[in-house]
């Protein structure tokens, strides 16, 4: 895990930053440093990082503000705060804003390395859980965790209701689903609107998923409802 993991060290004290760079590089991590708020954001956005070591006290912009901006863009990168001994409020604020951990200065490098390894294990576990949430049918791929949908390499943008409808189709491939079943599952038993809403939304999803392609995946079963099956199956 260490050979490929990349770490951004955001620390304005040169001596500390240099020691961290040497120790982390020795452990096999890829390391870059930043010493101010704006430089930190620039380097953060120029690469993909596994771990960010973030000092709270920085020139130009506080570590808390950097953390806030990082979390707006990325929920997956592990952030470990480097804090002063008496900065309880900063620690609490940082954890509330999504920091994964903190370590108080001065610290032993062995403890920091252990915290980095723990953060990387947690990140890998989270990634595996997201990877396990893919539903795949033909060349259509949907992730319930990230709410991404792809037909081949094309990313498909769906509204929340369209997404839920497609999930239902993909969890029941080759099963003919009646309009009533779709309405009950996707809209809920307490839905009192027009029943033709199913046809309207199936049309929306079809347009985005199938478009003008010959190998359509969502098919109408006259008098009953709809079925998801691939082009070969539809010719049987």
ZIZISUL-V44015 format. One record per residue. RES is the residue in three letters. OMEGA is omega in whole degrees, -180 to 180 (999 if undefined). D_FIRST is the distance of its C-alpha to the first C-alpha in Angstrom with 1 decimal. Layout:
res->RES omega->OMEGA d_first->D_FIRST
res->RES omega->OMEGA d_first->D_FIRST
This chain:
res->UNK omega->-175 d_first->0.0
res->UNK omega->-175 d_first->3.8
res->UNK omega->-174 d_first->5.7
res->UNK omega->-175 d_first->6.0
res->UNK omega->-180 d_first->6.3
res->UNK omega->-176 d_first->10.1
res->UNK omega->174 d_first->12.4
res->UNK omega->179 d_first->16.1
res->UNK omega->179 d_first->18.2
res->UNK omega->-173 d_first->21.7
res->UNK omega->-176 d_first->24.0
res->UNK omega->176 d_first->27.5
res->UNK omega->-173 d_first->28.0
res->UNK omega->-176 d_first->27.3
res->UNK omega->179 d_first->26.9
res->UNK omega->-179 d_first->24.2
res->UNK omega->-179 d_first->22.4
res->UNK omega->178 d_first->22.6
res->UNK omega->179 d_first->21.4
res->UNK omega->179 d_first->18.3
res->UNK omega->-179 d_first->17.6
res->UNK omega->-177 d_first->18.1
res->UNK omega->-178 d_first->16.1
res->UNK omega->177 d_first->13.0
res->UNK omega->178 d_first->13.4
res->UNK omega->180 d_first->13.9
res->UNK omega->177 d_first->10.6
res->UNK omega->179 d_first->9.0
res->UNK omega->170 d_first->8.9
res->UNK omega->-171 d_first->11.4
res->UNK omega->169 d_first->14.3
res->UNK omega->-177 d_first->17.6
res->UNK omega->171 d_first->20.5
res->UNK omega->-174 d_first->23.4
res->UNK omega->178 d_first->26.4
res->UNK omega->-176 d_first->28.5
res->UNK omega->-176 d_first->28.5
res->UNK omega->177 d_first->29.4
res->UNK omega->-180 d_first->27.1
res->UNK omega->-179 d_first->24.2
res->UNK omega->180 d_first->25.1
res->UNK omega->-180 d_first->25.6
res->UNK omega->179 d_first->22.2
res->UNK omega->-176 d_first->20.5
res->UNK omega->-177 d_first->22.4
res->UNK omega->-176 d_first->21.9
res->UNK omega->173 d_first->18.1
res->UNK omega->-175 d_first->15.4
res->UNK omega->174 d_first->13.4
res->UNK omega->-179 d_first->10.6
res->UNK omega->171 d_first->12.3
res->UNK omega->172 d_first->15.9
res->UNK omega->-167 d_first->17.4
res->UNK omega->174 d_first->21.1
res->UNK omega->-178 d_first->24.2
res->UNK omega->-179 d_first->27.0
res->UNK omega->-178 d_first->29.8
res->UNK omega->173 d_first->29.7
res->UNK omega->176 d_first->32.6
res->UNK omega->-176 d_first->33.6
res->UNK omega->-177 d_first->31.7
res->UNK omega->177 d_first->30.4
res->UNK omega->179 d_first->26.8
res->UNK omega->179 d_first->28.1
res->UNK omega->177 d_first->29.4
res->UNK omega->178 d_first->26.3
res->UNK omega->179 d_first->24.4
res->UNK omega->-178 d_first->27.2
res->UNK omega->178 d_first->26.9
res->UNK omega->-177 d_first->23.1
res->UNK omega->175 d_first->23.5
res->UNK omega->-176 d_first->26.3
res->UNK omega->-171 d_first->24.1
res->UNK omega->179 d_first->20.7
res->UNK omega->-172 d_first->20.1
res->UNK omega->-176 d_first->16.4
res->UNK omega->179 d_first->15.0
res->UNK omega->180 d_first->14.4
res->UNK omega->176 d_first->17.2
res->UNK omega->-179 d_first->17.8
res->UNK omega->172 d_first->21.3
res->UNK omega->-170 d_first->22.6
res->UNK omega->173 d_first->26.1
res->UNK omega->-173 d_first->29.4
res->UNK omega->-172 d_first->30.7
res->UNK omega->-174 d_first->33.5
res->UNK omega->-179 d_first->31.9
res->UNK omega->-178 d_first->32.0
res->UNK omega->179 d_first->33.1
res->UNK omega->179 d_first->30.3
res->UNK omega->-179 d_first->27.7
res->UNK omega->179 d_first->29.5
res->UNK omega->-180 d_first->29.9
res->UNK omega->179 d_first->26.2
res->UNK omega->177 d_first->25.1
res->UNK omega->-179 d_first->27.8
res->UNK omega->174 d_first->26.6
res->UNK omega->174 d_first->23.1
res->UNK omega->-179 d_first->21.2
res->UNK omega->-175 d_first->18.4
res->UNK omega->172 d_first->19.2
res->UNK omega->175 d_first->21.2
res->UNK omega->-174 d_first->21.6
res->UNK omega->176 d_first->25.1
res->UNK omega->-9 d_first->26.1
res->UNK omega->-178 d_first->26.5
res->UNK omega->175 d_first->23.2
res->UNK omega->-177 d_first->21.6
res->UNK omega->-180 d_first->18.4
res->UNK omega->179 d_first->17.0
res->UNK omega->179 d_first->17.8
res->UNK omega->179 d_first->16.1
res->UNK omega->178 d_first->12.8
res->UNK omega->180 d_first->13.2
res->UNK omega->177 d_first->14.0
res->UNK omega->179 d_first->11.1
res->UNK omega->179 d_first->8.7
res->UNK omega->179 d_first->11.4
res->UNK omega->179 d_first->11.6
res->UNK omega->177 d_first->8.1
res->UNK omega->-180 d_first->8.9
res->UNK omega->179 d_first->12.2
res->UNK omega->180 d_first->11.3
res->UNK omega->179 d_first->9.5
res->UNK omega->179 d_first->12.6
res->UNK omega->179 d_first->14.9
res->UNK omega->180 d_first->13.7
res->UNK omega->179 d_first->14.3
res->UNK omega->178 d_first->17.6
res->UNK omega->179 d_first->18.6
res->UNK omega->-179 d_first->17.8
res->UNK omega->-176 d_first->20.0
res->UNK omega->178 d_first->22.8
res->UNK omega->168 d_first->23.8
res->UNK omega->-176 d_first->27.4
res->UNK omega->173 d_first->28.3
res->UNK omega->-175 d_first->31.9
res->UNK omega->178 d_first->32.9
res->UNK omega->177 d_first->31.2
res->UNK omega->-175 d_first->31.1
res->UNK omega->-178 d_first->27.8
res->UNK omega->178 d_first->27.7
res->UNK omega->-178 d_first->25.0
res->UNK omega->-180 d_first->26.6
res->UNK omega->-178 d_first->23.9
res->UNK omega->-179 d_first->23.7
res->UNK omega->174 d_first->27.3
res->UNK omega->177 d_first->26.6
res->UNK omega->179 d_first->29.0
res->UNK omega->165 d_first->28.9
res->UNK omega->-169 d_first->31.7
res->UNK omega->178 d_first->30.1
res->UNK omega->-175 d_first->28.5
res->UNK omega->177 d_first->30.9
res->UNK omega->-178 d_first->29.8
res->UNK omega->-179 d_first->32.6
res->UNK omega->-179 d_first->33.7
res->UNK omega->171 d_first->35.3
res->UNK omega->180 d_first->37.1
res->UNK omega->-179 d_first->36.0
res->UNK omega->177 d_first->38.9
res->UNK omega->180 d_first->38.3
res->UNK omega->-180 d_first->34.6
res->UNK omega->179 d_first->35.8
res->UNK omega->180 d_first->38.4
res->UNK omega->176 d_first->36.0
res->UNK omega->-179 d_first->33.7
res->UNK omega->177 d_first->36.8
res->UNK omega->-175 d_first->37.6
res->UNK omega->176 d_first->34.1
res->UNK omega->-180 d_first->34.1
res->UNK omega->-178 d_first->37.5
res->UNK omega->177 d_first->37.5
res->UNK omega->175 d_first->40.8
res->UNK omega->176 d_first->42.5
res->UNK omega->-178 d_first->45.5
res->UNK omega->179 d_first->45.2
res->UNK omega->178 d_first->48.4
res->UNK omega->-180 d_first->48.9
res->UNK omega->178 d_first->49.5
res->UNK omega->-179 d_first->46.3
res->UNK omega->-179 d_first->44.3
res->UNK omega->-179 d_first->46.3
res->UNK omega->-175 d_first->45.8
res->UNK omega->-173 d_first->42.0
res->UNK omega->-179 d_first->41.1
res->UNK omega->178 d_first->43.8
res->UNK omega->-176 d_first->44.6
res->UNK omega->-177 d_first->47.8
res->UNK omega->180 d_first->49.3
res->UNK omega->-177 d_first->49.3
res->UNK omega->-179 d_first->52.9
res->UNK omega->180 d_first->52.7
res->UNK omega->-180 d_first->53.9
res->UNK omega->-180 d_first->52.6
res->UNK omega->176 d_first->52.4
res->UNK omega->178 d_first->49.3
res->UNK omega->-180 d_first->47.4
res->UNK omega->-180 d_first->48.9
res->UNK omega->-177 d_first->48.3
res->UNK omega->175 d_first->44.5
res->UNK omega->178 d_first->44.1
res->UNK omega->178 d_first->45.8
res->UNK omega->-177 d_first->43.4
res->UNK omega->178 d_first->40.3
res->UNK omega->-178 d_first->41.9
res->UNK omega->-177 d_first->42.6
res->UNK omega->-176 d_first->39.0
res->UNK omega->-175 d_first->37.4
res->UNK omega->-179 d_first->40.1
res->UNK omega->180 d_first->42.1
res->UNK omega->-177 d_first->44.3
res->UNK omega->176 d_first->42.1
res->UNK omega->-177 d_first->44.0
res->UNK omega->-177 d_first->41.2
res->UNK omega->-177 d_first->41.6
res->UNK omega->-178 d_first->39.7
res->UNK omega->-173 d_first->41.8
res->UNK omega->177 d_first->45.4
res->UNK omega->172 d_first->48.6
res->UNK omega->-171 d_first->50.3
res->UNK omega->177 d_first->53.9
res->UNK omega->-177 d_first->55.4
res->UNK omega->-176 d_first->52.3
res->UNK omega->-174 d_first->49.2
res->UNK omega->177 d_first->46.0
res->UNK omega->173 d_first->43.5
res->UNK omega->175 d_first->40.2
res->UNK omega->-175 d_first->40.3
res->UNK omega->-173 d_first->39.5
res->UNK omega->-179 d_first->42.1
res->UNK omega->-178 d_first->42.7
res->UNK omega->-177 d_first->43.3
res->UNK omega->180 d_first->45.6
res->UNK omega->-178 d_first->47.9
res->UNK omega->999 d_first->48.4
